[in-house]
């Protein structure tokens, strides 16, 4: 279920102080519910996924995106690209001392992101290419009565007019095909992992 941006901004998430000059692009409630200590399980599920395998349409869209990237060199760089409007090349340079080193040994799986930090209830990873500098943020949101639910938020800083045009072009495909397919994929993987671990998945909110 897609959420209003306020659903993320109302939380006291550390990413907000680190990426304060980025734009929140999308916020989604994930079909993943569990107990307070199940956030590591969510991270395991997310890093095990390949979004390109979420469905035939998503697979086609990702294939087109990677092909365009090869043709136009969107994913090629002689070295780290600076964050748009900044001299820094990574948000890791902005991390406060207590968040540094929290992702040592952590892998992003098949996702093209580099882990930034991790706490007991949130994590962030970044990606940089010729179109955008982006952040994938995962949070474990307290729903009350001991229930928690995953929330996915995407932050972006477009790289000039190319980045702005690219984001505008892919917006309908993201919302109509990619994210809905990804939510179904996450839900299936979460159910399977909860059954393996002996946990019980809570009832997802209406519309998820």
PyMOL commands that set and color helices and strands:
alter all, ss='L'
color gray80, all
select helices_A, chain A and resi 5-9+15-18+39-48+51-53+56-72+91-94+97-99+160-197
alter helices_A, ss='H'
color red, helices_A
select strands_A, chain A and resi 23-34+114-118+122-128+132-144+147-158
alter strands_A, ss='S'
color yellow, strands_A
deselect
rebuild
show_as cartoon
